[in-house]
Amino acid sequence: MNFFNFKLLLVASIIITGSSSLMAGEPRTQYIVQFKEAQGDKGRAGVAKANAQVMRDFESRNAQVIRAPGPVINALRNNPNIAYVERDLIRYPLAQEAPYGIAMVQADLLSHIAASSKTICIIDSGINLGHEDLPNNGTITGTSDTGTGDWFTDENHHGTHVAGTIAALNNMEGVLGVLPNGDINLHIIKVFGADGWAYSSSLIAALDSCVDNGADIVSMSLGGSFKSKFEKDAFASAYANGIINVAAAGNDGNTRHSYPASYDAVISVAAIDSEKEVAAFSQQTNQVELAAPGVQVQSTVPTGTGLATSVVVSAVDYASDAMEGSVQGVESGPLVNCQTGEYDCTDAAGKICLIERGNISFADKAQACQNGGGVAAIIYNNTAGALLGTLGDVVVDIPVVGVSQTDGVIMLGELGNSSTVDVGPSHYAYFDGTSMATPHVSGVAALVWSHHPSCTNEEIRLALQMTTMDLGIVGRDDATGHGLVQAKAASDEISANGCPTSSSEGGGNDGGGNGGGPDKPCRGKKCN
């Protein structure tokens, strides 16, 4: 049985954010050149020969900071006397980004001081232990498998992204998680490797390991289309023994049930976007229980596996996002208008192509630029907002990025002017999926439970259900369940009225019920 039908859109973007630069004016792109040991003089000679502008010389560190056009940078990267060339990243005062989902689920409104009292067990693809934005103080433990490898590695990048949504640190690096103080206990079970699948029996073995390692919450950003009695009984037993099970509702965009999410003993989580609209890919069933952010969710990925971008036109730096599948590299040249890229851009030789979204695929647009001799492509949106996309399986040999409609229109006024596109490695990425919604709920469950440890797992589950922000039609619906999970509202409800109790024990029948789990109490909002 194939459990790992993620259907994720992995799109990476630059992480460095902030409102003001340390220096006046717009920052210009520059690079750090690290010379090989004992090769500094030869390396400096290579930089001088390339006519690069040296901005700073770190003699004691055997390095220089330079400015140079893209072809020069690429040539220096191939210089045998140079260890590496990397972009001189922009730093801002206390720069750190809180993904939109953190505030949306109210995780920023509750104290995390008692987070260490709970353990979340993540069943996934492992984790990049030692990532700059994840706890590394002994609060992360794990279980390896002979078939999938070490739990502290992550060939799929998926498990690291999930872990970041739960626990990315408040350390002025990258992003924030639901529980960012570094005290939440994570136990990582690696059930799949680079091939991205596992058996049902492997999932249950992982569940047993979660139980053995003291898990309070089991987070599963995974699923499959067929139910198993063995699984159903295992999750029911874990729930009866005090564990909150959380799983992704599925990414097929239909009304078919996905498992383990659709077992009564498991909270099924749907995905919504930053406008609180249900995601087109999110499965809609009568077992969906809660909704959480799952579209363009920014989080951690294994070090260097994301893509960071920089777009500079006429010395102005624009926000941009790398297309999934883009090659890395830095290219410079005049900006040329290639319209919608439906034909080869014959005027693009040695230039940066500016292309409007629409009518054909991003890959075809990039190829139209490449076929015309273009060295990089900037695709701008035809609707409001940033542009995230993928090149799919098409091989494109030039860097390709997306920008907003607003910035694209501004760039149309800069045609012919100098521009630079830089796509390089990053430690963060944007993913889509109910897989991304699931850790929001897992983190919120741990956060609320840490404030009310006397409540049972069932009572915490009920509190989360009854305090959601209702979305869509009034009351529970198949698209978003009871609604958007709300951490502070759930905690306040328990503080005011005590741990809620169920009006009955059942709530669904594994694919034919009314939302999964015990019935939700009717306190001040419509119940189905």
C-alpha positions in Angstrom: 0.0 0.0 0.0 1.4 3.3 -1.0 0.9 5.9 1.7 2.8 8.8 0.5 0.7 10.5 -2.1 1.8 14.0 -1.3 1.4 15.7 -4.7 3.4 18.7 -3.3 4.4 21.8 -5.2 7.8 22.6 -3.9 8.8 26.1 -4.7 11.6 27.9 -3.0 12.2 31.5 -2.3 14.7 33.8 -0.7 14.3 34.1 3.0 16.1 37.3 3.9 13.5 39.9 4.7 13.2 43.2 6.5 12.0 46.7 6.2 15.2 48.7 6.1 18.8 48.2 5.0 21.8 48.9 7.2 23.0 51.3 4.4 21.2 54.0 2.7 19.8 53.4 -0.8 18.9 50.1 -2.5 21.5 47.3 -1.9 23.4 46.1 -5.0 24.3 42.5 -5.6 27.8 41.5 -4.6 29.7 38.3 -3.9 32.1 36.8 -1.5 35.1 35.0 -3.1 36.8 32.5 -0.9 40.2 31.5 -2.1 41.7 28.1 -1.7 44.3 27.7 1.1 47.7 29.1 0.0 46.2 30.2 -3.3 45.1 33.7 -2.2 47.6 35.5 -4.4 46.7 33.5 -7.5 43.0 33.9 -6.7 43.3 37.7 -6.3 45.1 37.8 -9.6 42.2 36.0 -11.2 39.8 38.5 -9.8 41.9 41.4 -11.0 42.2 39.9 -14.5 38.4 39.5 -14.6 38.1 43.3 -13.9 35.8 42.6 -11.0 35.2 45.5 -8.6 36.8 44.7 -5.2 34.6 46.1 -2.4 36.5 44.6 0.6 39.6 42.4 1.1 39.7 40.0 4.0 43.4 39.2 3.9 43.3 37.2 7.2 40.4 35.2 5.9 41.8 34.7 2.4 38.7 36.2 0.8 37.4 39.2 -1.1 34.1 40.8 -1.6 33.5 41.8 -5.2 30.9 43.2 -7.7 30.8 41.8 -11.2 28.4 40.8 -13.9 27.0 37.3 -14.1 29.4 35.8 -16.7 32.4 37.0 -14.6 30.9 35.4 -11.5 30.4 32.1 -13.3 33.9 32.2 -14.6 35.4 32.8 -11.2 33.4 29.9 -9.8 35.4 27.7 -12.2 38.8 29.2 -11.3 41.0 26.4 -9.8 42.3 28.8 -7.2 38.9 29.7 -5.8 37.2 27.5 -3.3 33.7 29.0 -3.8 31.8 32.2 -4.8 28.6 33.0 -2.9 26.3 35.9 -2.9 26.9 38.5 -0.2 23.5 38.2 1.5 21.7 41.2 2.7 21.2 41.4 6.5 18.6 43.6 8.2 18.2 44.5 11.9 16.6 41.4 13.6 15.5 40.0 10.2 13.1 37.0 10.6 9.9 36.1 8.9 6.8 34.7 10.6 4.9 32.6 7.9 1.3 33.8 7.6 0.0 30.6 9.2 1.5 31.3 12.6 -0.8 34.3 13.3 -3.7 32.7 11.4 -3.8 29.8 13.9 -3.2 32.2 16.9 0.1 30.5 17.8 1.6 33.9 18.5 -1.0 34.8 21.1 -0.2 32.1 23.6 2.9 31.6 25.8 5.2 28.7 24.9 6.7 28.5 28.3 5.3 25.0 29.1 6.0 23.5 25.6 8.6 21.1 27.0 5.8 19.2 28.8 4.6 17.7 25.5 6.1 15.5 22.8 5.2 15.5 19.2 6.1 12.5 17.2 6.6 13.2 13.5 6.2 10.2 11.2 7.7 11.4 7.9 11.0 11.4 5.9 13.4 12.3 8.7 14.9 15.7 9.6 18.0 17.7 8.7 19.4 17.6 12.2 21.7 20.6 12.8 19.7 23.0 10.5 20.3 26.6 11.6 16.6 27.1 12.4 15.7 23.9 14.2 16.3 22.9 17.8 19.7 21.3 18.4 19.7 21.1 22.2 18.7 17.5 22.8 15.0 18.1 22.5 14.9 16.2 19.1 15.3 12.4 19.2 14.4 9.9 16.6 14.2 6.3 15.4 16.0 5.0 12.3 14.9 2.2 10.1 17.2 -0.2 8.2 15.2 0.3 5.1 14.9 4.0 5.1 18.1 5.1 6.8 19.0 7.5 9.6 16.2 9.6 11.1 18.5 12.7 11.2 18.8 12.8 7.4 16.0 13.8 5.0 16.4 12.9 1.3 12.8 14.0 0.6 13.0 17.4 2.3 9.4 16.8 3.4 9.9 15.9 7.0 12.3 18.9 7.6 9.6 21.2 6.2 7.0 19.7 8.5 9.3 20.0 11.5 10.0 23.6 10.8 6.3 24.5 10.8 6.1 23.0 14.3 9.4 24.1 15.8 11.4 26.6 13.8 13.3 28.7 16.3 12.8 32.4 17.3 16.5 33.0 16.6 16.4 35.8 14.1 17.1 33.3 11.3 14.7 32.3 8.6 11.2 31.6 9.9 9.1 30.9 13.0 7.3 27.7 13.9 4.1 27.3 16.0 6.3 26.4 19.0 9.5 28.5 18.5 11.1 28.5 21.9 13.2 25.4 21.3 11.7 23.5 24.2 9.1 21.3 22.4 10.2 17.7 22.4 10.2 16.1 18.9 10.6 12.5 18.2 11.3 11.7 14.5 10.3 8.4 12.9 11.7 8.0 9.4 9.3 5.8 7.5 10.3 6.6 3.9 13.4 7.6 2.1 14.1 9.1 -1.3 11.6 6.8 -3.0 8.7 8.3 -1.0 6.6 5.4 0.0 6.1 2.9 2.8 3.8 0.0 3.8 0.9 0.3 6.1 2.7 -2.0 8.5 5.7 0.4 8.5 3.3 3.2 9.6 1.9 1.1 12.4 5.5 0.2 13.5 6.2 3.9 13.6 3.1 4.6 15.6 4.2 2.0 18.1 7.6 3.6 18.3 5.9 7.0 18.9 4.0 5.5 21.8 7.2 3.8 23.2 8.9 7.2 23.1 6.3 9.1 25.1 4.4 10.8 22.3 1.4 13.0 23.2 0.7 13.9 19.6 1.4 11.9 16.4 1.7 14.1 13.3 1.4 12.4 10.0 1.6 14.4 6.7 0.9 11.3 4.7 -2.0 9.2 3.4 -3.4 6.7 1.0 -6.7 5.9 -0.6 -7.6 2.6 1.0 -8.4 1.8 4.7 -7.0 -1.0 6.7 -8.5 -2.8 9.7 -5.0 -3.2 11.2 -4.4 0.5 10.9 -7.8 1.4 12.2 -7.4 -0.7 15.3 -3.9 0.6 16.0 -4.9 4.3 15.8 -8.0 3.6 17.9 -5.8 1.9 20.6 -3.4 4.8 20.6 -6.3 7.3 20.9 -7.8 5.3 23.8 -4.5 5.4 25.5 -4.3 9.2 25.5 -2.6 10.2 22.2 -3.9 12.8 19.7 -3.5 11.5 16.2 -3.3 14.2 13.4 -3.1 13.4 9.6 -3.4 15.1 6.2 -6.8 15.0 4.6 -5.2 14.4 1.2 -4.2 16.3 -1.9 -6.4 14.8 -4.7 -8.9 17.6 -4.7 -11.9 15.3 -4.6 -14.3 13.7 -2.2 -12.6 10.4 -1.7 -11.4 9.5 1.8 -7.7 9.3 2.6 -6.3 7.2 5.4 -5.2 7.3 8.2 -6.9 10.8 8.3 -10.4 9.3 7.8 -10.3 7.0 10.8 -12.4 8.3 13.7 -9.4 8.2 16.0 -7.5 10.6 13.8 -8.0 14.4 13.2 -8.3 14.9 9.5 -6.8 18.3 8.4 -7.8 20.3 5.3 -5.7 23.0 3.7 -6.6 26.7 3.3 -4.6 29.6 1.8 -3.7 33.0 3.2 -7.1 34.3 2.3 -8.7 31.5 4.3 -10.1 29.9 1.1 -10.0 26.1 0.9 -7.1 24.9 -1.4 -8.2 23.4 -4.7 -6.2 20.3 -4.0 -7.6 19.7 -0.5 -9.8 16.6 -0.3 -13.4 17.3 0.9 -14.9 14.5 3.0 -17.3 14.0 5.9 -14.3 13.1 8.0 -12.5 16.5 7.6 -12.3 17.9 11.1 -10.1 21.0 11.2 -8.5 23.3 8.6 -5.1 25.1 8.7 -2.7 26.9 6.4 -1.4 24.7 3.6 -0.8 26.9 0.6 2.6 28.6 0.0 3.8 27.6 3.5 7.3 28.7 4.1 9.5 26.5 6.2 12.8 24.8 6.6 14.4 22.3 4.2 17.7 20.5 4.4 20.6 22.9 4.3 21.2 24.3 0.8 18.4 22.3 -1.0 16.1 25.3 -1.3 16.5 28.1 -3.9 17.2 31.7 -3.0 16.7 34.4 -5.6 17.7 37.9 -6.3 16.4 40.1 -9.1 18.0 43.5 -9.7 16.8 45.9 -12.5 18.3 49.3 -12.9 19.9 48.9 -9.4 16.5 48.2 -7.7 16.1 44.9 -5.9 12.8 43.2 -6.5 11.1 40.4 -4.5 11.2 37.1 -6.5 10.7 33.4 -6.2 12.6 30.7 -8.1 10.6 28.4 -10.3 10.8 24.8 -9.1 13.3 23.1 -11.3 15.2 26.2 -12.1 19.0 25.8 -12.6 21.2 27.8 -10.3 23.4 30.6 -11.6 23.8 34.3 -11.9 23.2 36.1 -15.2 23.2 39.8 -16.2 22.2 41.7 -19.3 19.7 44.2 -20.7 16.0 43.6 -20.0 14.0 42.6 -23.0 10.2 42.3 -23.4 9.2 38.8 -24.6 5.5 39.4 -24.3 3.8 36.1 -23.2 6.6 33.9 -24.5 4.4 32.0 -26.9 7.1 32.3 -29.6 10.9 32.2 -29.6 12.1 35.6 -28.3 14.4 36.4 -31.3 15.6 39.7 -29.7 16.8 38.0 -26.5 20.4 37.1 -27.3 22.5 37.9 -24.2 19.6 39.5 -22.5 17.2 38.9 -19.5 13.7 38.0 -20.8 10.7 39.6 -19.2 7.6 37.5 -19.8 4.0 37.8 -18.8 2.2 34.8 -17.3 -0.6 33.2 -19.3 -1.7 30.9 -22.1 1.2 28.4 -22.0 3.3 26.7 -19.3 6.2 28.4 -17.5 8.6 25.9 -19.0 7.5 26.8 -22.5 8.0 30.5 -21.7 11.5 29.8 -20.4 12.3 27.8 -23.5 11.1 30.6 -25.7 13.6 32.8 -24.0 16.4 30.2 -24.1 15.7 29.5 -27.8 16.2 33.2 -28.6 19.6 33.3 -26.8 18.2 34.8 -23.5 20.4 34.1 -20.4 17.6 34.2 -17.8 13.9 34.6 -17.6 11.7 36.8 -15.3 8.0 35.7 -15.5 5.6 38.2 -14.0 2.1 37.4 -12.7 -1.1 38.3 -14.5 -3.0 38.6 -11.3 -2.3 40.1 -7.9 0.3 38.5 -5.7 3.6 36.8 -5.9 4.2 34.2 -8.6 5.2 30.7 -7.5 5.5 28.0 -10.2 7.2 24.9 -11.5 9.0 24.0 -14.7 7.9 20.4 -14.3 10.0 17.7 -16.0 11.1 20.1 -18.8 14.9 20.7 -18.8 15.6 24.5 -19.0 19.2 25.6 -18.8 18.7 29.2 -17.7 17.7 30.6 -14.3 13.9 31.2 -14.2 12.2 33.3 -11.5 8.7 34.7 -10.9 7.7 38.2 -9.7 4.5 39.9 -8.9 2.3 41.6 -11.5 3.0 45.0 -9.9 6.7 44.6 -10.2 6.5 43.2 -13.7 4.6 46.3 -14.9 7.3 48.5 -13.3 10.0 46.5 -15.1 8.2 47.1 -18.4 9.3 50.7 -17.9 12.9 49.6 -17.6 13.4 47.7 -20.8 16.9 47.9 -22.2 18.4 48.7 -18.8 20.9 46.5 -16.9 19.4 43.6 -15.0 20.7 40.6 -13.0 19.0 37.3 -12.0 20.7 35.2 -9.4 19.4 31.8 -8.3 21.4 30.1 -5.6 21.0 27.6 -2.6 18.8 28.3 0.4 17.8 26.5 3.6 14.1 27.4 3.2 11.3 26.7 0.7 7.6 27.2 0.1 5.5 24.0 -0.1 1.8 23.4 -0.8 -0.3 20.5 0.6 -2.5 19.2 3.4 0.9 17.9 4.5 1.7 21.5 5.4 -1.6 22.1 7.2 -1.2 19.1 9.4 1.8 20.3 11.5 0.0 23.6 12.2 -2.7 21.6 13.9 -0.2 19.2 15.6 1.7 22.3 17.0 -1.5 24.0 18.2 -2.7 20.8 19.9 0.6 20.6 21.8 0.5 24.4 22.6 -3.0 24.3 24.0 -2.4 21.0 25.9 0.7 22.5 27.5 -1.5 25.2 29.0 -4.1 22.7 30.3 -2.3 19.4 31.1 -5.2 18.1 33.2 -7.3 17.8 30.1 -7.4 14.4 28.3 -6.6 14.0 24.6 -10.3 13.8 23.8 -11.0 17.0 25.7 -8.2 18.9 23.9 -9.6 17.6 20.6 -13.1 18.8 21.5 -11.8 22.2 22.6 -10.0 22.6 19.2 -13.2 21.7 17.4 -15.6 24.0 19.3 -13.4 27.1 19.1 -12.5 27.1 15.4 -13.1 30.1 13.1 -16.0 29.0 11.0 -15.3 29.0 7.3 -17.5 28.5 4.3 -21.1 27.5 5.1 -22.3 28.0 8.7 -21.3 25.0 10.9 -19.3 22.0 9.9 -18.7 21.3 6.2 -16.7 18.8 4.2 -14.2 21.3 2.9 -12.9 22.8 6.1 -14.5 20.6 8.8 -15.4 22.7 11.9 -13.1 25.5 10.6 -9.7 27.1 11.1 -8.0 25.9 14.2 -7.5 28.7 16.8 -4.9 28.2 19.6 -5.8 31.1 21.9 -9.6 30.6 21.5 -9.3 27.0 22.5 -7.1 27.8 25.5 -9.4 30.6 26.6 -12.4 28.3 26.3 -10.8 25.8 28.7 -9.7 28.5 31.1 -13.3 29.9 31.3 -15.3 26.6 31.3 -13.0 23.8 32.1 -12.1 20.8 29.9 -15.1 20.1 27.6 -16.8 16.7 27.7 -18.3 14.8 24.8 -22.1 14.3 24.4 -21.4 10.9 22.9 -18.5 8.6 22.1 -18.8 8.2 18.3 -18.7 10.8 15.6 -18.1 9.0 12.3 -17.7 5.6 10.8 -14.4 5.8 9.0 -15.8 7.2 5.8 -19.5 7.6 6.5 -19.5 9.7 9.6 -20.0 13.4 10.4 -16.6 14.8 10.8 -14.7 12.2 12.8 -14.1 11.8 16.5 -16.4 12.5 19.4 -19.3 14.9 18.9 -18.5 18.6 19.4 -20.2 20.4 22.3 -22.6 23.1 21.3 -21.4 26.3 23.1 -22.4 29.4 21.3 -22.1 28.1 17.7 -24.1 26.0 15.4 -23.5 22.2 15.6 -24.3 19.7 12.9 
